């Protein structure tokens, strides 16, 4: 039987949701797994809703497009929940029984009693991590928030290894084969400009990944 994990990432433009998805998929490929990535966003502008769908499987993946029944949902910004800045509402729509939700927040968000009850009925686990704070403290830039979210994912579910993620980060920022969209390429350039050398970028971002994996905490539903 195929081992598979379907992941939906929801955030705001400029947070690196699309980049995070590509790095995760590349890491899965490095480990010999199949993966697909499908981004979904409107106008490419900062703070506009953005989603990305990542499928990882031990067998060939035939599905494409939006993930309607994710095993894991990653929320990159509290406004996805508190202000409804999301293409999928409520934020946990379609989550599979026993699934996981990971939220970028310094403390547990005030999720409505109704939503908490529904998540509890689904036997879901909800986690939070101060991804943006960790990115600033450890990585030296909020642009590493997506790497902190990736670290939180590894702290919750071992979908890929740290070594595979390191390879994927090196491939993304140090390789020459990846072609990004205009705004994503611009963000990559801004990220690179924060460091004197690509090796420093990779080291700092991997430090962010590792630190976030240790600091993810679970809600008590």
C-alpha angles and dihedrals in degrees: 000000000000119000108221140168123193114199129190117197119196125184146118129287112275096031095099097246091147092045092050090053093051093048091050092049092048090051090052091051090050088059092051096259128130118246141173131193126202119179121200124193142132121226110359098245137129117274095010114129114274131181135182130191122210124189120191122183143158088230137048113295116224099173121092137177129029119011108230097176108039125182091205130027120197118198111198098186132029090229089070085072106024097044099025093242091161140101090222119059133222091030092237095049111147096007109158120241109276091017127146133241120197118194129192101227136128090227137007109295119235094256112183119263090240093054092046090052092051092048089049091051089053089052087235123162119223121201134183132199132180090237098162092048092049090048091054096042099043105021098035094231139066087228086081091065089104090055090052090052089050089052091051089052090055089048091055103034125014094221091148136004129257090243091055091049091051090053090049093050090050090049092049100047103021101036129082102212101075116097115198132190118262099266094038091051089050091053090049089054092049090050092051090049090062091067134054092222136020088237089062091050091053094046094048094046092049088051087054091050093050095045093049091050088061097045102051111118133195127238117234101232 
